[in-house]
Amino acid sequence: MIAFLCGLLLCGVALCIPEISDQFTSDITVAVPWVGSQDGVMYYDRVMNRQRQDFTSRWGTNIQLDDGNNEVTFNIQCSRQGQCECTRADTFSPIWELNLPPFSEYVGDEVIEGETAQHWHVEMGQVVVDEWVVVDESAEPKEPSYPVKFIANAMGMTTEVLFSEMDVDTPLTDDLFDGAQWNCPAPVPPVFYTVTGSIQDSTNLKAIQGATVTAGDYSAVTNSRGVYTLTDVLEIDAPYTFTVQAEGYTPESFEVVVDHNIQSGTSADAFLSPKLPVGSYRFVLTWKDRPRDLDLYVKDANGCTTYFGHKQCTSGARLDVDKRQGWGPETITIDATTTSPSYTVWVKQYSSDSHLSLSGAKVDLYSSVGHVDTMSVPADCAESSKGLAIGKLLPFENTWNPVVYCF
C-alpha cells in the first residue's frame, strides 16, 4: 500500500522515477578533472552489487573491479604483453550508484548522443548528481531504462560519464567479476563489532546523561547511567575518531581501534571536563589499563604539592579524582582565585604491574576557552622511567609551557 501511494505521488506530480536496468554492458567515456578522458567498457550488475570497468591505452589495460564485496575494490594493471598485477584500491568508483533515489527531481527531456533522455537532479549533502536516463514508456512489455549520461560533483570534484552501445539483454556471467584470474587476493568479508562505553564527569565521576557520541557514521546518546552503545561498527584499518559532546562540558575527541567487541570501562570511555570560569585551569590524566595506578602532581610556587597524599593547597589547587584501577582519570583543578604565579605539573607511576612507557598516558589541559593542550608519553620513554614531566602553568600570564619528557 505504501509503495502504491508513493507511486501515485511520484507519477502524479511529474514522472515516475525510472528504474535502471538490473544489469548491462556499455561503452563508457569517463572525464575526470586533471586526468582527462578515458574510453572503456563497463559491466554493471546492481543485483549482485558488482561492477567492472576496463580502460585500454597504448600502455595496456587498466581494470577497476568491485566483485560484490563492498569493502574490496581492485585495480588490475595489465601490460600489452598480458602480464597483470592486481592491487587493492583505496577508493571506490564514482559511478557505482546509478539508481535514482525517491527524492530525485525531474528537470526535463534532453537529447544526449542522439537519444531523448529524462534529466534527473539529486542533491545528497556535499554530493550533487545529474543523470540522463532513456525511458520508453510506450514499450510493451516495458523496456528497461538505462543511463546515457551521468555527472557527479563531490566536494568540488566533478566526474562525467557518457554511456553508449548499451546492451541490457546479454546476461553477465560470474567469471567477468572473478578477480582470481588476475591473482587478486581473496576478498575478506566485512567484520562488525559492538562498542559500549561510559561518559563521566572528570571531576566527580558522575554519569553524564544525554551526551552525544559520534564515530564516523555511527552515533548514540548516553542513557541515565552515562552508557552508550554503537552497534554493527565496521572493522577498518585505522582507528575511529570518537567525538563526545554534552551541554555544560568541553567537547572531547579520542581515537579507538575497533577490532573486537568493546565493553564499558575500557578504551571507549570518556571523561568530560565541566566548562571553567575565566582564570581557572584543569589537568586531567588518563591512561590504559596498565599500570593500574598513575598519579598526577601539581606543585605551586610556594612548594605546596597537590596529589593523592595532599589533596588541596591554599593557593587554589585541589585533587578532584584519584583513580587507581587503570584508565583514569586523575583530575586536579586550579581555581580562578589562585594566589600562585606558577604551577609545575608531572606524573608518577605508583603501581609496578607494567611500564610507564607502555601506559599510553596523556594529560589534557583545560581553561575557560576549552581544551588547551594534550601532553602524551613520548616514544623515546625508557622502560625504566617512573616519571613524566608535563610542563609549567603561569596562570597570571595565562601561559602554558609544555615540557614533556620521561625521568
Order of alpha helices (4+ residues) and beta strands (2+ residues): alpha-beta-beta-beta-beta-beta-beta-beta-beta-beta-beta-beta-beta-beta-beta-beta-beta-beta-beta-beta-beta-beta-beta-beta-beta-beta-beta-beta-beta
